[in-house]
C-alpha cells in the first residue's frame, strides 16, 4: 500500500478521500489555493501545500505545479477525486511517466470513454446498446439531417466532450436542426474546446440510472450497485438514491452480466460509473461512462457497507478486488440531498460567504459528508456545495421519512442554501410514489408547487 498520497482536489472530495486514507494508515498531502488555505478541514492532512491563486487554472488545474508538489512531497500516488483533473487523460499519462500512481483508470481508458461518440462505439462493440443515434460525431448539417431522419424526431444534439448539460440541444423537427446544431457546437467549443456534436434519439421523461463498477488489473469486475439520479435541474443532479427506484428487478438482472462482461472485455480498471437512460418501456440504454468516482458514490456505500475509496486505493496499489459479485449485498434504501450555497428564489444564484452556523442531525441512518466548519468561507471561485446530507432507511418509505426529518433538523446560516427545495422534494408526490423522471423537477415541482412556496 502507498505510504503517502496526494489529493489533487479540494473541499468535500478531499475531505472524503482523506478520511479513508488516514484510516488505512496512509499519510495525506493536500493542496490548496490561496482562497482555501485557511479552511479548517485542511488541519486533518499530514501536509498542506498552497499551490497558487484562487483561479482554478492557476492552482488546482495547473498540472505542472500539481505534479511538482507531488514530487517534492515524496507522494507515491495522486487521487484526483472528481472534477478538476479527474478525467484528464493527459494528466493521468504524465503521472505514469513520472512514476506516480494515478488512482483511477488508465489514460487510454479515460480518453476512450471521455469521447462520448467513441464510448458509444466501444460499448456497442462490447454488447451494451447505446441510445439509438449517430455512430460518431456528425460532420455537418447534411449528415445531421440524414442521421436525424433515420433516428426520427425528436432528437438530442450532444457534445462529444465534457458534460454537465453543456453542448446539448433538443430538436423537435427538421426546421430547428440547423439552429440547434450551431448552438450545440458553439457551446461545446466554448466549454470544452471541442465543437464536435453527435445525435441520439430524444427520450422524453426518461429516468437517469447509473451503475457503479469496480475492476482490478486481474480481470475481476464487480457491479457494486445501481443508483437513480433523475431529479435534475439543467442536467445537474440535485438528489440521488440507491437502489434505483425506477429500475425493475428484471431489467437489473438483464443488465448486470452485460455490464460485467463489457467492462471485463474493455480491460478497464478502478472505479467507474456507467450512466444509462431508461425509456418509457423500462429499457435502459447506455449514455456515457464516467471514469472516476462520482459525487453520489456515498449512497451506494450506505446500502452496501463498502468503502469505495478504499477499494480504489487497493486496486491502484496493485491488489486484487477483495470481493466477488455474490459478496455485494444491498440492504435498505439510501437518499442523498446535495446541499448547495445557492438561492433558488433568485435563479439559483450562487451564495458564497462565511458560514456562521452549521448544524446537522446525527444518529443511526444519517451520514453527512462536508468539509465545512462554522467560520469557514465558501469561496466564489468553485462549486457551491456545502454538504451531502444522506439517510439510510429499512426501505424507500423509511428513507424518505428520515430525509424529511433530517432536513428539518439542519441549520445553516451565513449563506443561502437550497434546503427548502429539498424539503419540497420530500413532499413532491411523484418523488414520494417513485414515478418521477428527468423532467419532473423543472417541469412539475419548480413550475408549480415550488414556485408558489417561495
C-alpha positions as CSV (number, residue, x, y, z in Angstrom):
1,X,0.0,0.0,0.0
2,X,1.1,3.6,-0.6
3,X,3.0,5.3,2.2
4,X,2.0,8.8,1.1
5,X,-0.9,10.0,-1.0
6,X,-1.5,13.4,-2.5
7,X,-5.1,14.6,-3.1
8,X,-5.3,16.8,-6.2
9,X,-8.6,18.3,-5.3
10,X,-10.3,20.4,-2.7
11,X,-13.4,20.7,-0.4
12,X,-15.7,17.8,0.2
13,X,-14.0,15.3,-2.0
14,X,-10.6,16.0,-0.5
15,X,-12.1,15.5,3.0
16,X,-13.7,12.3,1.8
17,X,-10.6,10.8,0.5
18,X,-8.5,12.0,3.5
19,X,-10.9,10.2,5.9
20,X,-10.3,6.8,4.3
21,X,-6.6,7.2,3.6
22,X,-5.9,8.1,7.2
23,X,-7.9,5.1,8.4
24,X,-5.7,2.9,6.2
25,X,-2.5,4.4,7.6
26,X,-1.6,6.4,4.6
27,X,0.0,9.8,5.0
28,X,-2.0,12.5,3.2
29,X,-0.8,15.6,1.4
30,X,-3.4,18.1,0.4
31,X,-3.0,21.0,-2.0
32,X,-4.9,24.3,-1.5
33,X,-5.3,27.6,-3.3
34,X,-4.9,30.9,-1.5
35,X,-8.7,31.1,-1.3
36,X,-8.8,27.8,0.6
37,X,-5.6,28.0,2.7
38,X,-7.3,28.9,5.9
39,X,-10.1,26.3,5.8
40,X,-10.3,24.2,8.9
41,X,-10.7,20.9,7.1
42,X,-7.1,21.2,5.9
43,X,-6.0,20.5,9.5
44,X,-6.7,16.8,9.1
45,X,-4.0,16.4,6.4
46,X,-0.4,15.5,7.3
47,X,0.9,18.2,5.0
48,X,-0.7,21.1,3.2
49,X,0.9,22.9,0.2
50,X,-0.5,26.2,-1.0
51,X,-0.4,25.7,-4.8
52,X,-1.5,29.0,-6.3
53,X,-4.1,31.8,-6.5
54,X,-7.8,31.3,-6.4
55,X,-8.4,30.8,-10.1
56,X,-8.5,27.1,-10.8
57,X,-6.4,27.3,-13.9
58,X,-3.6,28.7,-11.8
59,X,-3.9,26.3,-8.9
60,X,-6.0,23.0,-9.0
61,X,-5.8,22.7,-12.8
62,X,-2.1,23.6,-13.1
63,X,-0.7,20.2,-14.0
64,X,2.9,21.2,-13.8
65,X,2.6,22.6,-10.4
66,X,0.5,19.7,-9.1
67,X,3.0,17.2,-10.3
68,X,5.9,19.2,-8.9
69,X,4.2,19.3,-5.5
70,X,3.7,15.5,-5.6
71,X,7.4,15.0,-6.4
72,X,8.6,17.4,-3.7
73,X,6.4,15.8,-1.0
74,X,7.5,12.3,-1.9
75,X,4.0,11.2,-2.7
76,X,3.7,7.8,-4.3
77,X,0.2,8.3,-5.7
78,X,-2.3,11.0,-6.6
79,X,-6.0,10.7,-6.0
80,X,-7.8,13.2,-8.3
81,X,-11.3,12.9,-6.7
82,X,-14.0,14.2,-9.1
83,X,-13.9,17.3,-11.2
84,X,-10.6,19.3,-12.0
85,X,-8.1,16.7,-13.3
86,X,-10.1,13.5,-12.5
87,X,-10.9,12.8,-16.2
88,X,-7.9,14.3,-17.8
89,X,-6.1,11.6,-19.8
90,X,-3.0,13.8,-20.3
91,X,-2.6,14.3,-16.6
92,X,-3.0,10.5,-16.0
93,X,-0.3,9.8,-18.6
94,X,2.0,12.4,-17.0
95,X,1.6,10.8,-13.6
96,X,2.6,7.4,-15.1
97,X,5.6,8.9,-16.9
98,X,6.8,10.3,-13.6
99,X,6.4,7.1,-11.7
100,X,3.3,8.3,-9.8
101,X,0.3,6.1,-9.4
102,X,-2.9,7.8,-10.7
103,X,-5.7,6.5,-8.6
104,X,-8.1,5.8,-11.4
105,X,-8.3,4.1,-14.8
106,X,-5.5,4.3,-17.4
107,X,-5.0,7.3,-19.6
108,X,-6.1,5.2,-22.5
109,X,-9.5,4.4,-20.9
110,X,-10.0,8.0,-19.8
111,X,-9.6,9.1,-23.4
112,X,-11.6,6.3,-24.8
113,X,-14.6,6.9,-22.6
114,X,-14.2,10.6,-22.3
115,X,-15.1,11.0,-26.0
116,X,-18.8,10.2,-25.9
117,X,-19.1,9.1,-29.6
118,X,-16.1,6.8,-29.1
119,X,-17.6,5.5,-25.9
120,X,-20.8,4.7,-27.7
121,X,-19.0,2.8,-30.4
122,X,-16.9,1.0,-27.8
123,X,-19.9,-0.1,-25.7
124,X,-21.8,-1.2,-28.9
125,X,-18.9,-3.5,-29.8
126,X,-18.8,-4.8,-26.2
127,X,-22.5,-5.7,-26.2
128,X,-24.1,-2.8,-24.3
129,X,-26.6,-1.0,-26.6
130,X,-26.5,2.9,-26.6
131,X,-29.4,5.2,-27.2
132,X,-30.1,4.9,-31.0
133,X,-28.3,7.7,-32.9
134,X,-25.2,8.5,-34.9
135,X,-22.2,6.2,-34.6
136,X,-19.8,9.2,-34.4
137,X,-19.8,12.9,-34.5
138,X,-21.7,14.4,-37.4
139,X,-19.6,16.2,-40.0
140,X,-22.1,19.0,-40.8
141,X,-25.8,19.9,-41.4
142,X,-26.2,17.5,-44.3
143,X,-25.1,14.5,-42.3
144,X,-27.1,15.7,-39.3
145,X,-30.2,15.8,-41.4
146,X,-29.6,12.3,-42.7
147,X,-29.0,10.8,-39.2
148,X,-31.9,12.7,-37.7
149,X,-34.2,11.3,-40.4
150,X,-33.0,7.8,-39.7
151,X,-33.3,8.1,-35.9
152,X,-36.6,10.0,-36.1
153,X,-37.5,13.3,-34.4
154,X,-37.3,14.5,-31.7
155,X,-33.5,14.1,-31.4
156,X,-30.9,15.4,-28.9
157,X,-27.7,17.0,-30.1
158,X,-24.9,16.3,-27.6
159,X,-21.3,17.5,-27.3
160,X,-18.7,14.7,-27.8
161,X,-16.6,16.1,-25.0
162,X,-17.4,17.4,-21.5
163,X,-20.6,17.1,-19.6
164,X,-22.9,19.0,-17.2
165,X,-25.5,19.5,-19.8
166,X,-23.4,21.9,-21.9
167,X,-23.4,21.5,-25.6
168,X,-26.8,19.8,-25.5
169,X,-29.9,20.9,-27.6
170,X,-33.2,19.1,-28.1
171,X,-34.6,19.4,-31.6
172,X,-38.3,18.7,-32.3
173,X,-38.2,18.8,-36.1
174,X,-36.2,19.4,-39.3
175,X,-36.8,23.2,-39.2
176,X,-34.9,23.6,-35.9
177,X,-32.0,21.3,-36.7
178,X,-29.6,23.9,-38.3
179,X,-30.0,26.3,-35.4
180,X,-29.7,23.6,-32.8
181,X,-26.6,22.2,-34.4
182,X,-25.0,25.6,-34.5
183,X,-25.9,26.4,-30.9
184,X,-24.8,23.0,-29.5
185,X,-21.5,23.1,-31.4
186,X,-20.7,26.7,-30.4
187,X,-21.4,26.0,-26.7
188,X,-19.4,22.8,-26.8
189,X,-16.4,24.6,-28.4
190,X,-16.6,27.4,-25.8
191,X,-16.9,25.0,-22.9
192,X,-14.6,22.1,-23.8
193,X,-12.5,23.4,-26.7
194,X,-14.2,20.7,-28.9
195,X,-17.2,21.6,-31.1
196,X,-18.0,18.1,-32.3
197,X,-21.6,17.0,-31.8
198,X,-23.4,13.7,-32.2
199,X,-27.1,12.9,-32.4
200,X,-29.2,10.5,-30.4
201,X,-32.9,9.8,-30.0
202,X,-34.5,12.2,-27.5
203,X,-36.1,10.1,-24.8
204,X,-38.7,12.3,-23.1
205,X,-39.5,11.7,-19.5
206,X,-36.7,9.2,-19.2
207,X,-35.0,8.1,-16.0
208,X,-31.3,8.5,-15.3
209,X,-30.0,5.2,-14.0
210,X,-26.3,4.5,-13.2
211,X,-24.2,1.5,-12.3
212,X,-21.2,1.7,-10.0
213,X,-18.5,-0.6,-11.2
214,X,-15.1,-1.6,-9.8
215,X,-12.4,-3.6,-11.6
216,X,-8.9,-4.7,-10.9
217,X,-5.9,-5.4,-13.1
218,X,-6.6,-9.2,-12.9
219,X,-9.8,-9.3,-14.8
220,X,-12.1,-9.1,-11.8
221,X,-15.1,-6.9,-12.3
222,X,-17.9,-6.2,-9.8
223,X,-21.1,-4.1,-10.3
224,X,-21.3,-2.6,-6.8
225,X,-24.8,-1.4,-7.2
226,X,-27.2,1.0,-9.1
227,X,-28.4,4.5,-8.3
228,X,-31.1,6.8,-9.7
229,X,-30.2,10.4,-10.4
230,X,-33.4,11.6,-12.3
231,X,-34.1,14.6,-10.2
232,X,-32.1,17.2,-12.1
233,X,-32.0,20.9,-12.8
234,X,-30.4,21.9,-16.1
235,X,-28.9,18.4,-16.4
236,X,-27.3,18.8,-13.0
237,X,-28.1,16.2,-10.3
238,X,-29.9,17.5,-7.2
239,X,-30.8,14.3,-5.4
240,X,-29.8,10.7,-5.7
241,X,-31.0,7.4,-4.3
242,X,-29.9,3.8,-4.2
243,X,-31.0,1.4,-5.3
244,X,-32.6,3.0,-8.4
245,X,-36.3,3.4,-7.7
246,X,-37.4,3.2,-11.3
247,X,-35.4,0.1,-12.3
248,X,-37.2,-3.2,-12.3
249,X,-35.6,-6.2,-10.9
250,X,-35.9,-7.9,-14.3
251,X,-34.0,-5.1,-16.1
252,X,-31.4,-5.0,-13.3
253,X,-30.8,-8.8,-13.7
254,X,-30.7,-8.4,-17.5
255,X,-28.0,-5.7,-17.4
256,X,-25.7,-7.0,-14.7
257,X,-24.0,-9.7,-16.8
258,X,-23.8,-7.5,-19.8
259,X,-22.2,-4.7,-17.9
260,X,-19.7,-7.0,-16.2
261,X,-18.6,-8.6,-19.4
262,X,-18.4,-5.3,-21.2
263,X,-16.1,-3.8,-18.6
264,X,-14.0,-7.0,-18.4
265,X,-13.5,-7.1,-22.2
266,X,-12.5,-3.5,-22.2
267,X,-9.7,-4.0,-19.7
268,X,-10.9,-1.1,-17.6
269,X,-9.5,-0.9,-14.1
270,X,-10.5,1.0,-10.9
271,X,-13.8,2.8,-10.3
272,X,-16.2,3.9,-12.9
273,X,-19.9,4.7,-13.5
274,X,-21.9,3.5,-16.4
275,X,-24.7,6.0,-16.9
276,X,-27.9,4.9,-18.7
277,X,-31.2,6.4,-19.7
278,X,-34.3,4.3,-19.2
279,X,-37.1,4.9,-21.7
280,X,-40.9,4.7,-21.1
281,X,-40.9,1.0,-21.7
282,X,-38.4,0.3,-18.9
283,X,-35.4,-0.4,-21.1
284,X,-32.1,1.2,-20.1
285,X,-29.8,2.5,-22.8
286,X,-26.1,3.3,-22.5
287,X,-25.4,7.1,-22.4
288,X,-21.8,7.5,-21.2
289,X,-19.2,6.3,-18.8
290,X,-17.6,8.5,-16.1
291,X,-14.1,7.3,-15.5
292,X,-13.9,8.4,-11.9
293,X,-15.6,8.2,-8.6
294,X,-19.0,10.1,-8.6
295,X,-20.2,12.6,-6.1
296,X,-23.1,10.3,-5.3
297,X,-21.0,7.2,-4.6
298,X,-21.9,7.7,-0.9
299,X,-25.4,6.3,-1.3
300,X,-24.0,3.1,-2.7
301,X,-21.7,2.9,0.3
302,X,-24.7,3.2,2.6
303,X,-26.6,0.3,1.1
304,X,-23.6,-2.0,0.6
305,X,-21.4,-1.2,3.6
306,X,-18.4,-0.9,1.3
307,X,-15.8,1.9,1.2
308,X,-15.4,2.7,-2.5
309,X,-12.3,4.9,-1.9
310,X,-10.6,2.1,-0.1
311,X,-11.3,-0.2,-3.0
312,X,-9.9,2.4,-5.3
313,X,-6.7,2.7,-3.4
314,X,-6.3,-1.1,-3.1
315,X,-6.8,-1.6,-6.8
316,X,-4.4,1.3,-7.7
317,X,-1.8,-0.3,-5.4
318,X,-2.0,-3.5,-7.4
319,X,-4.1,-5.6,-5.1
320,X,-6.9,-7.8,-6.3
321,X,-10.5,-6.8,-5.5
322,X,-11.3,-8.3,-2.1
323,X,-14.9,-9.2,-3.1
324,X,-16.8,-11.0,-5.8
325,X,-20.2,-10.2,-7.3
326,X,-22.0,-12.5,-4.9
327,X,-20.4,-10.7,-2.0
328,X,-22.2,-7.4,-2.9
329,X,-25.4,-7.3,-0.8
330,X,-27.8,-4.3,-0.8
331,X,-29.6,-3.6,2.4
332,X,-32.4,-1.0,2.7
333,X,-32.5,2.3,0.8
334,X,-30.4,5.5,0.8
335,X,-31.1,9.0,-0.3
336,X,-28.6,11.9,-0.8
337,X,-29.5,15.6,-0.8
338,X,-26.9,17.9,-2.4
339,X,-27.0,20.9,-0.1
340,X,-25.6,23.9,-2.1
341,X,-25.0,27.5,-1.2
342,X,-27.3,28.9,-3.8
343,X,-30.6,30.9,-3.9
344,X,-33.4,29.0,-5.6
345,X,-35.6,32.1,-5.4
346,X,-33.1,34.1,-7.4
347,X,-32.4,31.8,-10.3
348,X,-30.2,29.5,-8.2
349,X,-27.6,32.2,-8.0
350,X,-24.5,31.1,-6.0
351,X,-24.4,32.4,-2.5
352,X,-20.7,32.5,-1.4
353,X,-19.8,33.8,2.0
354,X,-18.9,32.8,5.6
355,X,-20.8,30.0,7.3
356,X,-21.8,31.4,10.7
357,X,-23.8,28.4,11.8
358,X,-23.7,24.8,10.7
359,X,-25.8,22.2,12.5
360,X,-26.5,18.7,11.0
361,X,-28.6,15.9,12.6
362,X,-26.7,12.9,14.0
363,X,-27.7,9.3,14.8
364,X,-28.4,5.9,13.1
365,X,-29.2,6.1,9.4
366,X,-27.6,9.6,8.9
367,X,-24.4,10.4,7.2
368,X,-23.2,13.9,6.4
369,X,-20.2,14.5,4.1
370,X,-18.9,18.0,4.4
371,X,-15.6,19.8,4.5
372,X,-17.0,22.9,6.1
373,X,-16.9,24.0,9.8
374,X,-18.5,27.1,11.4
375,X,-16.5,30.1,10.4
376,X,-15.3,28.7,7.1
377,X,-15.8,30.6,3.9
378,X,-17.4,29.3,0.7
379,X,-15.3,31.0,-2.0
380,X,-16.9,32.3,-5.1
381,X,-14.4,30.5,-7.4
382,X,-15.5,26.9,-7.1
383,X,-18.7,24.8,-6.8
384,X,-21.1,25.8,-4.1
385,X,-21.5,22.5,-2.3
386,X,-22.0,22.8,1.4
387,X,-22.7,19.1,2.2
388,X,-24.1,15.9,1.1
389,X,-26.9,15.1,3.6
390,X,-27.7,11.3,3.4
391,X,-30.1,9.0,5.1
392,X,-30.4,5.2,5.1
393,X,-33.6,3.5,5.9
394,X,-35.0,0.0,6.0
395,X,-36.9,0.7,2.8
396,X,-37.6,3.6,0.5
397,X,-40.6,4.9,2.5
398,X,-38.5,4.8,5.7
399,X,-35.6,6.6,3.9
400,X,-38.0,9.4,2.7
401,X,-39.3,9.8,6.3
402,X,-35.7,10.1,7.6
403,X,-34.8,12.5,4.8
404,X,-37.7,14.9,5.8
405,X,-36.7,14.7,9.5
406,X,-33.0,15.3,8.8
407,X,-33.7,18.3,6.6
408,X,-35.9,19.8,9.4
409,X,-33.0,19.4,11.8
410,X,-30.4,21.0,9.6
411,X,-29.4,24.6,10.3
412,X,-27.1,26.7,8.1
413,X,-26.7,30.4,8.5
414,X,-24.5,33.0,6.8
415,X,-25.2,31.8,3.3
416,X,-28.4,31.0,1.4
417,X,-28.9,27.3,0.6
418,X,-31.3,25.1,-1.3
419,X,-32.5,23.2,1.8
420,X,-36.1,24.4,1.2
421,X,-36.1,22.9,-2.3
422,X,-35.1,19.6,-0.8
423,X,-37.9,19.9,1.7
424,X,-40.3,20.4,-1.2
425,X,-38.9,17.4,-2.9
426,X,-39.6,15.3,0.2
427,X,-43.3,16.3,-0.2
428,X,-43.4,16.1,-4.0
429,X,-45.9,13.3,-4.9
430,X,-44.0,12.0,-8.0
431,X,-40.9,11.6,-5.9
432,X,-42.7,10.0,-2.9
433,X,-44.5,7.5,-5.1
434,X,-41.4,6.9,-7.2
435,X,-43.0,7.9,-10.6
436,X,-40.7,10.9,-11.2
437,X,-38.4,11.3,-14.3
438,X,-35.7,13.7,-15.5
439,X,-38.2,16.4,-16.3
440,X,-40.2,16.2,-13.1
441,X,-38.2,18.7,-11.0
442,X,-38.1,21.5,-13.6
443,X,-41.4,20.9,-15.4
444,X,-43.6,20.0,-12.4
445,X,-42.2,20.9,-9.0
446,X,-40.4,24.1,-9.8
447,X,-43.0,25.5,-12.1
448,X,-45.9,24.9,-9.7
449,X,-45.7,23.9,-6.0
450,X,-42.1,25.1,-5.5
451,X,-42.6,28.4,-7.3
452,X,-45.7,29.1,-5.2
453,X,-43.9,28.4,-2.0
454,X,-41.0,30.8,-2.4
